[in-house]
Amino acid sequence: MISSIGLFAAVGIFSLALSAIGGATAQGRTASAAFDAVARQPEAAGNVQSALILSLAFIESLTLFVFAMIFILAGRVTG
């Protein structure tokens, strides 16, 4: 029988892997859309760049929140 700590570790690893894969996919698609927009309309590069940076920061923060939540919950499960 698997212990609660082992189950939590498996779920935590799966959650972190899923958020990393999802975040990387979202960042790739966001950057691709931004590059396409700049290629179509080069004069809007400044606006697209600031929107891109803000979007990438939000996507990355979601992955970091998952990482932080795993550590917070690990503290509650293990002790």
C-alpha positions in Angstrom: 0.0 0.0 0.0 1.3 3.4 -0.9 1.7 5.9 2.0 0.2 9.3 2.0 3.6 10.9 1.6 4.4 8.8 -1.4 1.1 9.6 -2.9 1.6 13.3 -2.3 5.1 13.1 -3.9 3.7 11.4 -7.0 0.9 13.9 -7.3 3.3 16.8 -6.7 5.7 15.6 -9.3 2.9 15.1 -11.8 1.5 18.6 -11.1 4.8 20.3 -11.5 5.6 18.4 -14.7 2.1 19.2 -16.1 2.5 22.9 -15.2 6.0 23.0 -16.7 4.8 21.4 -20.0 1.7 23.7 -20.1 3.8 26.8 -19.3 6.4 26.0 -22.0 3.7 25.3 -24.6 1.9 28.5 -23.7 5.1 30.5 -23.9 6.0 29.1 -27.2 2.6 29.8 -28.7 2.6 33.3 -27.2 6.0 34.1 -28.7 5.1 32.6 -32.0 2.0 34.8 -32.2 4.0 37.9 -31.2 6.6 37.2 -33.9 3.9 36.7 -36.5 2.3 40.0 -35.5 5.6 41.8 -35.8 6.3 40.2 -39.1 2.9 41.4 -40.4 3.1 44.9 -38.9 6.7 45.9 -38.0 5.7 49.4 -36.8 3.7 47.9 -33.9 6.8 46.0 -32.6 7.0 48.2 -29.4 3.4 47.5 -28.4 3.7 43.8 -29.2 6.9 43.5 -27.3 5.4 45.0 -24.1 2.3 42.8 -24.4 4.6 39.8 -25.0 6.7 40.4 -21.9 3.6 40.9 -19.7 2.0 37.7 -21.1 5.2 35.7 -20.6 5.5 37.0 -17.0 1.9 35.9 -16.2 2.5 32.4 -17.7 5.7 32.0 -15.8 4.2 33.1 -12.6 1.5 30.4 -12.8 4.3 27.8 -13.0 6.0 29.3 -10.0 2.8 29.4 -8.0 2.4 25.6 -8.6 5.9 25.1 -7.5 5.3 27.2 -4.3 2.0 25.4 -3.6 3.7 22.0 -3.7 6.2 23.1 -1.1 3.5 24.6 1.1 1.4 21.5 0.9 4.5 19.3 1.4 5.1 21.1 4.7 1.5 20.3 5.8 1.6 16.6 4.8 5.0 15.8 6.2 4.9 17.6 9.5 
